[in-house]
């Protein structure tokens, strides 16, 4: 009877229990207590079955009694359906509140957009990121915080998700705050679809400023390390060629008077290698600064460069706060660049003839940049210039790029080192033309360096 009532969904009655006690629920027990008839009605709704309603009677059921049992079962089914629906609703509400708490306490910004791109839901993290209140965002279009390019990229991502049926995807965009600042972000986007209809999208947006900064730092470090290989081979040429020259003299004269010069060249090579390793580790081009005399450093740098028939003159000197080893590198690269490129590659026939008529080697000069008031005792920097062929006009603005070179020897990497050393000290460097038509490099101290300068000798 129970199985038949549940299967058919109809009231089932058995009017004579005595004829077949096994056919009814608890037949023997019911008969011993005087029951002679039984009715079974299913308790169910259109979607669910909750159980059965069983009635035992002392006499066979009349039609009116069967109608009353059907009504009682229907009323009970409705009550059970209400209880179940209420339980499901409460469960859904508990789940919704749990998700709302998760959203509100999440560290990343979250938002829900309608199908037209308007904010329908935002969490506290997003209001903190943007600087807008919740009321200031709800109902507004995403163009309030995203530019048109990012909006188009987001729309394309949503179309891709809808066509592919995939759950989520990621895109990078820039969020504009209420104050006008821009924050690089990564958004995890999902679409909201019900019965095949697109209802909107939901996204989790994360501030990736630190990640971008780390990526940029890593990229700069990689570029720096890539340049170091060229720096080593470039800068080691100066002391190496000098040491080789003195070594040749030692072999020719068999005199040990040149051995010390060879040792100086090797010591300088070791110092350069140590410098490069230190810079590769900490990325700093000026670490241990102290007052150093410009002329003294220049004279030492001159000894480490193969200068051929070039000459060096120092108009005036001063003591500056600098890392002596790195300043030495700066001057070596300038001297070598002037000797190798300033006198061997005339820019014009007229310059070539002028150099030949003079019958003199390249002249390199160091002097001080006067302050704005023209007071020589308060220089604002120094310059290094020559009377060679000058700088290529079309390359003057790219000279300090390590990828730029005007010859197979690599002009660019040497001047890149010059720029890096100057920047590491807080100096600005500019390339210009000297009065004699050669190259001129000016190094201007910054405001902080001004307070660390010393009077000239």
C-alpha positions in Angstrom: 0.0 0.0 0.0 2.8 2.4 0.9 4.7 1.8 -2.4 1.5 2.1 -4.4 0.5 5.4 -2.8 3.9 6.9 -3.4 4.1 5.6 -6.9 0.6 6.7 -8.0 0.3 9.8 -5.8 -3.3 8.7 -5.0 -5.2 7.7 -1.8 -5.1 3.9 -1.3 -7.6 2.1 1.0 -7.9 -1.5 2.3 -11.3 -2.1 3.8 -10.8 -5.6 5.4 -7.5 -6.0 7.2 -8.5 -9.5 8.4 -8.4 -10.9 4.8 -4.7 -10.1 4.3 -2.9 -8.6 7.2 0.5 -8.6 5.3 -0.9 -6.3 2.6 -1.2 -3.3 5.0 1.4 -1.5 7.2 1.7 -3.1 10.7 -1.3 -5.3 9.7 -1.1 -7.8 12.7 -0.5 -5.1 15.2 -3.4 -3.0 13.8 -5.8 -5.9 13.8 -5.0 -6.9 17.4 -6.0 -3.3 18.4 -9.3 -3.6 16.7 -8.5 -1.8 13.4 -10.5 -3.3 10.5 -9.7 -0.8 7.6 -6.6 1.3 6.6 -6.1 4.3 4.3 -2.8 5.6 2.9 -2.4 9.1 1.3 0.9 10.4 -0.1 2.3 13.7 1.4 3.9 15.5 -1.5 4.1 18.7 -3.6 4.6 19.1 -7.3 8.3 18.8 -6.9 9.0 16.8 -3.7 7.6 13.7 -1.8 7.7 14.1 2.0 6.2 10.8 3.2 2.8 9.2 3.7 -0.4 9.8 5.8 -1.8 6.5 7.3 -5.3 6.3 8.9 -6.6 3.2 10.7 -10.4 2.7 11.3 -12.7 0.4 13.2 -15.1 0.2 10.3 -14.7 0.4 6.5 -14.2 3.9 5.2 -17.1 5.8 3.7 -16.6 8.1 0.7 -16.9 11.2 2.9 -14.2 9.8 5.2 -11.9 9.2 2.2 -12.5 12.8 1.0 -11.7 14.1 4.5 -8.4 12.0 4.5 -7.4 13.5 1.1 -8.0 17.0 2.4 -6.0 16.3 5.6 -3.1 14.9 3.5 -3.2 17.9 1.2 -3.1 20.3 4.2 -0.3 18.4 5.7 1.6 18.4 2.4 1.2 22.2 2.2 2.6 22.6 5.7 5.5 20.3 5.0 6.2 22.2 1.8 6.2 25.5 3.7 8.6 24.1 6.3 11.0 22.8 3.6 10.8 26.1 1.6 11.5 28.1 4.7 14.4 25.9 5.7 15.9 26.2 2.2 15.4 30.0 2.3 17.1 30.2 5.7 19.9 28.1 4.4 20.3 30.3 1.3 20.2 33.4 3.6 22.9 31.9 5.8 25.0 31.1 2.7 24.4 34.6 1.3 25.4 36.2 4.6 28.5 34.1 4.7 29.5 35.1 1.2 28.8 38.7 2.0 31.1 38.6 5.0 33.8 37.0 2.8 33.4 39.7 0.2 33.4 42.5 2.7 36.4 41.3 4.6 38.4 40.3 1.5 41.6 42.3 1.0 41.1 42.6 -2.7 38.5 44.8 -4.4 35.4 43.1 -5.6 32.5 44.3 -7.7 29.5 43.2 -9.7 28.5 44.9 -12.9 25.1 44.7 -14.7 25.0 43.9 -18.4 25.6 47.5 -19.3 28.7 47.9 -17.2 27.2 49.7 -14.1 28.3 48.9 -10.6 25.7 46.9 -8.8 27.8 45.6 -5.9 31.1 46.8 -4.4 33.0 45.8 -1.3 34.9 47.9 1.2 38.3 47.1 -0.3 37.2 48.6 -3.6 36.0 51.8 -2.0 39.4 52.1 -0.2 41.3 51.5 -3.5 39.3 54.1 -5.4 38.6 56.7 -2.7 34.9 56.8 -3.6 32.2 55.9 -1.1 29.9 53.0 -1.8 27.1 55.3 -2.7 29.5 57.1 -5.0 30.2 53.9 -7.0 26.8 52.1 -7.0 24.9 52.8 -10.2 27.9 54.5 -11.9 29.4 53.3 -15.1 32.9 51.7 -15.0 34.2 54.6 -17.0 34.3 56.4 -13.6 37.5 54.5 -12.7 38.6 52.8 -15.9 39.7 54.4 -19.1 38.2 53.5 -22.5 41.1 51.2 -23.5 40.7 49.2 -20.4 36.9 49.1 -20.8 37.2 47.8 -24.3 39.7 45.2 -23.2 37.2 44.1 -20.5 34.4 43.9 -22.9 36.5 41.8 -25.3 37.4 39.5 -22.4 33.7 39.1 -21.5 32.8 38.2 -25.1 35.6 35.7 -25.1 34.2 34.1 -21.9 30.7 33.9 -23.2 31.8 32.4 -26.5 34.2 29.8 -25.0 32.0 29.0 -22.0 35.1 29.1 -19.7 34.7 30.2 -16.1 37.1 33.0 -15.5 40.0 34.9 -17.1 42.5 37.6 -16.1 43.4 41.0 -17.5 45.6 43.8 -16.5 44.2 47.3 -16.3 44.8 50.7 -14.6 42.4 52.0 -11.9 42.0 55.7 -11.5 41.3 56.9 -8.0 39.1 59.8 -7.0 42.2 62.0 -6.6 43.4 61.1 -10.1 46.1 58.7 -9.2 46.4 55.5 -11.3 46.9 52.1 -9.8 48.1 49.1 -11.9 45.7 46.2 -11.2 45.0 42.6 -12.2 41.4 41.7 -12.5 40.0 38.1 -12.3 36.7 38.3 -14.3 33.7 35.9 -14.5 30.4 36.3 -16.3 26.9 36.0 -14.8 24.6 33.9 -17.0 21.2 32.5 -16.2 19.2 30.4 -18.7 21.5 31.4 -21.5 21.0 35.1 -20.8 24.0 37.4 -20.0 23.2 39.3 -16.8 26.5 41.0 -16.0 30.0 40.2 -14.7 31.8 39.9 -11.4 35.5 40.6 -10.8 38.1 40.5 -8.1 40.7 43.3 -8.6 44.1 43.3 -7.0 46.6 46.2 -6.7 49.9 44.9 -8.4 51.9 48.1 -7.8 54.6 46.2 -5.8 54.7 43.4 -8.3 55.1 45.9 -11.2 57.9 47.6 -9.2 59.6 44.3 -8.6 59.3 43.3 -12.3 60.7 46.7 -13.4 63.6 46.4 -10.9 64.3 42.9 -12.1 64.2 44.0 -15.7 66.6 46.9 -15.0 68.9 44.5 -13.1 68.9 42.2 -16.1 69.7 45.0 -18.5 72.4 46.2 -16.1 74.0 42.7 -15.9 73.8 42.4 -19.7 75.8 45.6 -20.0 78.3 44.5 -17.4 79.9 42.0 -19.7 80.6 44.7 -22.2 81.7 47.1 -19.4 84.3 44.6 -18.2 85.8 44.0 -21.7 85.6 47.8 -22.4 87.1 49.2 -19.2 89.8 46.6 -18.9 91.3 47.6 -22.2 92.7 50.8 -20.7 94.9 49.4 -18.0 95.5 46.2 -20.0 97.0 48.1 -23.0 99.1 50.3 -20.6 100.4 47.2 -18.8 101.2 45.5 -22.1 103.0 48.6 -23.3 105.3 48.7 -20.3 105.7 45.0 -20.5 107.1 45.4 -24.0 109.4 48.1 -22.8 110.6 45.8 -20.0 111.3 43.0 -22.5 113.2 45.4 -24.8 115.3 47.2 -22.1 115.5 44.3 -19.7 115.1 46.9 -17.0 112.8 46.4 -14.0 112.1 50.1 -13.8 108.9 49.5 -15.8 107.7 46.6 -13.6 106.0 48.9 -11.2 104.0 50.4 -14.1 102.9 46.9 -15.1 101.9 46.1 -11.5 99.9 49.4 -11.4 98.0 48.4 -14.5 97.2 44.9 -13.1 96.1 46.5 -9.8 93.8 48.8 -11.7 92.3 45.9 -13.6 91.6 44.1 -10.3 90.0 47.3 -9.0 87.7 47.5 -12.0 86.6 43.9 -11.6 85.8 44.5 -7.9 83.9 47.6 -8.9 81.8 45.7 -11.4 81.0 42.9 -9.0 80.0 45.4 -6.3 77.7 47.3 -8.7 76.2 44.0 -9.9 75.4 43.1 -6.3 73.9 46.3 -5.0 73.3 48.3 -8.2 75.0 51.5 -6.7 77.6 53.4 -8.7 78.7 55.6 -5.7 78.9 54.1 -2.2 81.9 55.3 -0.2 82.2 59.0 -0.8 84.8 61.3 0.6 86.5 64.6 -0.3 88.8 63.9 -3.3 90.9 66.3 -5.3 89.7 66.4 -8.9 93.2 67.0 -10.4 94.7 64.1 -8.4 92.1 61.6 -9.7 92.4 63.0 -13.2 96.2 62.5 -13.2 95.8 58.9 -12.0 93.1 58.2 -14.6 95.4 59.6 -17.3 98.1 57.1 -16.3 95.7 54.2 -16.9 94.8 55.2 -20.5 96.8 54.7 -23.6 96.9 58.4 -24.6 99.3 58.2 -27.6 100.4 61.8 -28.3 97.4 63.4 -26.5 97.9 65.9 -23.7 96.0 66.7 -20.5 95.7 70.1 -19.0 93.8 71.0 -15.8 92.8 74.7 -15.7 91.7 74.6 -12.1 90.7 72.0 -9.6 88.6 71.5 -6.5 87.8 68.9 -3.9 84.5 67.2 -4.4 82.6 64.6 -2.4 82.9 61.5 -4.5 83.6 57.8 -4.6 87.2 57.9 -5.8 87.2 54.6 -7.5 84.1 55.3 -9.5 85.2 58.8 -10.4 88.4 57.3 -11.7 86.3 55.1 -13.9 84.4 58.1 -15.2 87.5 60.0 -16.2 89.2 57.0 -17.7 86.2 56.4 -20.0 86.1 60.1 -21.0 89.9 60.1 -21.8 89.7 56.9 -23.7 86.7 58.0 -25.6 88.4 61.3 -26.6 91.6 59.6 -27.6 90.0 56.8 -29.6 87.1 58.8 -31.2 88.1 62.4 -31.0 91.2 62.4 -33.1 90.8 59.5 -35.5 87.4 60.1 -37.0 87.2 63.7 -38.2 83.6 64.8 -39.0 84.7 66.7 -42.1 87.6 67.3 -44.4 88.1 70.8 -43.1 88.5 69.4 -39.5 90.9 66.8 -40.8 93.1 69.4 -42.5 93.0 71.6 -39.5 94.2 68.8 -37.2 97.0 67.9 -39.7 98.1 71.5 -40.1 98.3 72.0 -36.4 100.7 69.0 -36.3 99.8 68.5 -32.7 98.1 65.7 -30.7 94.7 65.9 -29.1 94.4 68.3 -26.2 92.1 67.4 -23.3 91.2 70.0 -20.8 89.5 69.9 -17.4 88.0 72.9 -15.7 85.3 74.0 -13.3 81.8 75.2 -14.0 81.2 78.6 -12.4 78.2 79.1 -10.3 75.2 81.2 -11.4 76.7 84.3 -9.8 80.0 83.7 -11.6 81.9 83.2 -8.4 84.9 80.9 -9.2 85.3 79.8 -5.6 81.9 78.2 -5.7 81.8 76.0 -8.7 78.6 74.2 -9.7 80.4 71.4 -11.3 83.3 70.5 -13.7 83.8 69.8 -17.4 86.0 67.7 -19.6 86.6 68.9 -23.1 88.9 68.2 -26.1 89.8 69.9 -29.3 89.1 66.8 -31.5 86.5 66.3 -34.1 83.5 66.6 -31.8 80.4 64.5 -31.3 78.3 63.3 -34.2 75.3 65.7 -34.3 72.8 62.9 -35.1 73.9 60.9 -32.0 74.4 63.7 -29.5 71.1 62.9 -27.7 71.7 59.1 -27.6 75.4 59.0 -26.6 74.7 57.7 -23.1 72.6 54.8 -24.4 74.7 51.5 -24.0 73.2 50.2 -27.3 74.6 53.2 -29.3 78.0 53.0 -30.9 79.8 55.1 -33.5 82.4 52.5 -34.1 83.2 48.8 -33.6 85.0 49.7 -30.4 81.7 50.7 -28.8 81.5 54.4 -28.0 78.1 54.0 -26.3 79.1 51.6 -23.5 81.9 53.9 -22.2 79.7 57.0 -22.1 76.9 54.9 -20.5 79.3 54.2 -17.7 80.0 57.9 -17.5 76.3 58.7 -17.1 75.8 55.9 -14.5 78.7 57.1 -12.3 77.5 60.7 -12.6 73.9 59.8 -11.7 75.1 57.6 -8.8 76.8 60.7 -7.4 73.7 62.9 -7.9 75.3 64.8 -10.8 73.7 65.6 -14.1 75.8 65.2 -17.3 75.3 66.9 -20.7 77.2 66.6 -23.9 78.0 69.7 -25.9 80.6 71.1 -28.3 83.8 72.8 -27.0 85.0 76.1 -28.2 87.6 74.3 -30.3 84.9 72.2 -32.0 85.6 69.1 -30.0 83.5 67.2 -27.5 82.6 68.7 -24.1 81.0 67.0 -21.2 79.6 69.0 -18.3 78.9 67.5 -14.9 76.7 69.7 -12.7 76.3 69.0 -9.0 72.7 68.8 -7.7 71.4 70.7 -4.7 72.5 68.1 -2.2 75.9 68.0 -3.7 76.2 71.8 -3.4 76.3 71.4 0.3 79.2 68.9 0.1 81.6 70.9 -2.2 84.9 72.2 -1.1 86.9 75.3 -2.1 89.2 74.9 -5.1 93.0 75.0 -4.8 
